[in-house]
Amino acid sequence: MTTVAEHSHHKLRTVDIAYIGLFSTLMMIGANITSFVPFMVVGGVPITLQTFFAILAGLILGSRKGALACTVYMCIGLAGAPVFARFSGGFGQILSPTFGFIVTFILAAYVAGLIVERSGTKKSYVIAALIATAINYLLGTNWMYFAYKLWASAPEAFSYKMAWLWMMPPLPKDIILAIFAGIFAYRLQKIVKIIPVK
């Protein structure tokens, strides 16, 4: 039988909704950080902070609320608000080759949160952030590759290797930020105590 405690655990409080809204907003800002910091464009590719904030959402809010924050961000963009990279938005973005990264933000946040819900050590936070980053790159890059092959106009001589080469410029940044996110979230969790560690 479901207890009152279990019901309250799954019910969103006002403060939870505020945190979810906060991280959705941070992802909107992170998507277009190059508008404020132009030098974060490498080879014509904008270096965004969406992955960083998605992982941070999972680490700080936990699996369910972290994934929900990323889902809210995605839905706002699909509804037409210009919150994706380069101020894009609209349901048509679902056909964009890079839309897979936005989808995997949800999974990355969920997995990161799931790991730290089971172990609250600093090492677990850093490992969770790195695993979430790997998920984002692995699924997002494969989505991009198959999108170009199946429905998008692929560049000349486009290959699986080329898809991964495109991802190399932001990779060092995302690894460093993942480690920072893990350490930062671990220290912040001691203050805010949002996640009930098992």
C-alpha positions as CSV (number, residue, x, y, z in Angstrom):
1,M,0.0,0.0,0.0
2,T,1.3,3.5,-0.9
3,T,2.0,5.6,2.2
4,V,1.4,9.3,2.8
5,A,5.2,9.7,2.9
6,E,5.6,8.2,-0.5
7,H,2.9,10.4,-1.9
8,S,4.6,13.5,-0.5
9,H,7.9,12.4,-1.8
10,H,6.6,12.4,-5.4
11,K,4.5,15.6,-5.0
12,L,6.1,18.8,-6.3
13,R,6.4,21.5,-3.8
14,T,6.4,25.2,-4.6
15,V,10.2,25.3,-4.0
16,D,10.6,22.4,-6.3
17,I,8.7,24.2,-9.1
18,A,10.9,27.2,-8.5
19,Y,14.1,25.2,-8.8
20,I,12.8,23.5,-12.0
21,G,12.0,26.9,-13.5
22,L,15.5,28.2,-12.5
23,F,17.3,25.4,-14.2
24,S,15.1,25.6,-17.3
25,T,16.1,29.3,-17.5
26,L,19.8,28.6,-16.9
27,M,19.6,26.2,-19.9
28,M,18.0,28.9,-22.0
29,I,20.9,31.2,-21.1
30,G,23.5,28.5,-21.6
31,A,22.2,27.7,-25.0
32,N,23.0,31.2,-26.2
33,I,26.0,32.1,-24.1
34,T,27.9,33.0,-27.3
35,S,25.6,36.0,-27.7
36,F,27.4,37.4,-24.7
37,V,30.7,35.7,-25.1
38,P,31.4,35.6,-28.9
39,F,34.8,34.0,-28.7
40,M,33.1,30.7,-27.6
41,V,32.4,29.9,-31.2
42,V,34.9,27.4,-32.5
43,G,35.0,26.6,-36.2
44,G,31.6,28.1,-36.6
45,V,30.1,25.9,-33.9
46,P,28.7,27.6,-30.8
47,I,30.1,26.3,-27.6
48,T,27.1,26.2,-25.3
49,L,26.6,25.5,-21.6
50,Q,23.4,23.5,-22.0
51,T,25.1,20.2,-21.1
52,F,26.6,21.8,-18.0
53,F,23.3,23.1,-16.7
54,A,21.5,19.9,-17.6
55,I,23.9,17.8,-15.6
56,L,23.9,20.3,-12.7
57,A,20.1,20.0,-12.7
58,G,20.3,16.3,-12.2
59,L,23.0,16.5,-9.6
60,I,21.3,19.2,-7.5
61,L,17.6,18.4,-8.0
62,G,17.8,14.7,-8.3
63,S,16.8,12.3,-11.1
64,R,13.1,13.1,-11.4
65,K,13.1,16.9,-10.9
66,G,16.4,17.3,-12.9
67,A,14.9,15.5,-15.9
68,L,11.7,17.5,-15.5
69,A,13.7,20.8,-15.7
70,C,15.2,19.6,-19.0
71,T,11.9,18.5,-20.3
72,V,10.3,21.9,-19.5
73,Y,13.2,23.6,-21.3
74,M,12.7,21.3,-24.4
75,C,8.9,21.9,-24.4
76,I,9.3,25.7,-24.2
77,G,11.6,25.6,-27.2
78,L,9.3,23.3,-29.2
79,A,6.4,25.6,-28.4
80,G,8.2,28.4,-30.3
81,A,10.2,30.3,-27.8
82,P,13.8,31.0,-29.2
83,V,15.6,29.2,-26.4
84,F,17.7,26.7,-28.3
85,A,21.2,27.4,-29.6
86,R,21.4,30.5,-31.9
87,F,18.0,31.6,-30.6
88,S,16.1,28.9,-32.5
89,G,12.8,27.4,-31.5
90,G,9.6,25.9,-32.8
91,F,8.3,22.4,-33.4
92,G,10.3,22.2,-36.6
93,Q,13.5,21.9,-34.5
94,I,12.6,18.3,-33.9
95,L,14.0,17.6,-37.5
96,S,17.3,19.4,-36.7
97,P,20.2,17.0,-36.7
98,T,21.3,18.5,-33.3
99,F,17.9,18.0,-31.6
100,G,19.1,14.7,-30.3
101,F,21.4,16.5,-27.9
102,I,18.4,18.4,-26.4
103,V,16.5,15.1,-25.9
104,T,19.5,13.5,-24.2
105,F,19.8,16.4,-21.8
106,I,16.7,14.8,-20.1
107,L,18.4,11.4,-19.9
108,A,21.7,12.8,-18.8
109,A,20.1,14.7,-15.9
110,Y,18.1,11.7,-14.9
111,V,21.1,9.4,-14.8
112,A,23.3,11.9,-13.0
113,G,20.6,12.4,-10.4
114,L,20.0,8.6,-10.0
115,I,23.7,8.0,-9.3
116,V,24.0,10.7,-6.6
117,E,20.7,9.6,-5.0
118,R,22.3,6.3,-4.3
119,S,25.7,7.6,-3.2
120,G,26.4,11.1,-1.9
121,T,30.2,11.1,-2.0
122,K,32.2,13.7,-3.9
123,K,33.6,10.9,-6.1
124,S,30.0,9.8,-7.0
125,Y,29.1,13.4,-8.0
126,V,32.1,13.7,-10.3
127,I,31.5,10.2,-11.8
128,A,27.8,11.0,-12.3
129,A,28.7,14.2,-14.1
130,L,31.2,12.4,-16.4
131,I,28.8,9.6,-17.2
132,A,26.0,12.1,-18.0
133,T,28.4,13.9,-20.4
134,A,29.3,10.6,-22.1
135,I,25.5,9.8,-22.5
136,N,24.9,13.3,-24.1
137,Y,27.8,12.9,-26.5
138,L,27.2,9.2,-27.4
139,L,23.4,9.5,-28.1
140,G,23.5,13.1,-29.4
141,T,26.3,12.4,-31.9
142,N,24.7,9.2,-33.2
143,W,21.3,11.0,-33.5
144,M,23.1,13.7,-35.5
145,Y,24.8,11.2,-37.8
146,F,21.6,9.3,-38.6
147,A,19.6,12.5,-39.0
148,Y,22.1,13.7,-41.7
149,K,21.9,10.3,-43.3
150,L,18.2,9.8,-43.2
151,W,16.4,13.2,-43.5
152,A,18.7,16.2,-43.3
153,S,21.0,17.4,-46.1
154,A,24.4,15.9,-45.2
155,P,27.5,17.9,-46.1
156,E,29.6,16.5,-48.9
157,A,31.7,13.4,-47.9
158,F,29.9,13.3,-44.5
159,S,30.8,10.2,-42.5
160,Y,30.5,8.8,-39.0
161,K,34.1,9.8,-38.3
162,M,33.3,13.4,-39.5
163,A,30.4,13.6,-37.1
164,W,32.7,12.7,-34.1
165,L,35.4,15.1,-35.4
166,W,32.8,17.9,-35.2
167,M,32.3,17.1,-31.5
168,M,36.0,17.3,-30.6
169,P,36.3,21.1,-30.1
170,P,33.7,21.3,-27.2
171,L,34.7,17.9,-25.7
172,P,37.6,19.2,-23.4
173,K,35.4,22.0,-22.2
174,D,32.5,19.7,-21.4
175,I,34.8,17.3,-19.5
176,I,36.3,20.1,-17.4
177,L,32.8,21.5,-16.7
178,A,31.5,18.1,-15.8
179,I,34.2,17.7,-13.1
180,F,33.5,21.3,-11.9
181,A,29.7,20.5,-11.9
182,G,30.3,17.4,-9.7
183,I,32.4,19.2,-7.2
184,F,30.2,22.3,-7.1
185,A,27.0,20.2,-6.8
186,Y,28.5,18.1,-4.0
187,R,29.4,21.2,-2.0
188,L,26.0,22.9,-2.7
189,Q,24.1,19.8,-1.8
190,K,25.5,20.0,1.8
191,I,23.8,23.4,2.0
192,V,20.5,23.1,0.2
193,K,20.0,19.3,0.9
194,I,17.4,18.8,-1.9
195,I,18.3,15.2,-2.7
196,P,17.4,12.5,-0.1
197,V,20.5,10.2,-0.4
198,K,19.6,6.5,0.0
